[in-house]
Amino acid sequence: METREYTAIDIGQKLSLVDEQWSPRVVAEMNDYQFKVVKLKGEFVWHDHPDTDETFIVIKGNVRIDFRDGAVHLAAGQMYVVPKGVEHKPYAEEEAEVMLIEPRGVLNTGNAGGERTALNDVWV
């Protein structure tokens, strides 16, 4: 019989280990989905994820997700699901702490690429 370890994941503690902004770090997996923590500040790049939705849950701070035809404003404790294929650009005036939920292997910049593309599957 396999021995299990029952340990809670402390999201605040995991975020304290993240130094770099716009670099999501995996804290858990459920089936093929990853739960990632990330610190955001300033503007990101326009991008989309053609094959999957992307969930943003704001832990601390405020985040605006711009769309070509509008925006959604999120405060701590709020979440939003960006539908697959919808072009978006996250923005945070002050540093914000966010949890992302998306399938394993999804790049943070989608197909846009560029210098903001973070390494994938980096655990913290």
Protein Blocks (a to p, Z undefined) as FASTA:
>chain_A
ZZdddddddfklmmmmpmbghiacdfbdehjbccdddddedjddddddfkbccddddfbd
cdddddfkbccdddehiacdddehiacddddfbacdddddddehiafklmngpjklcceh
iaZZ
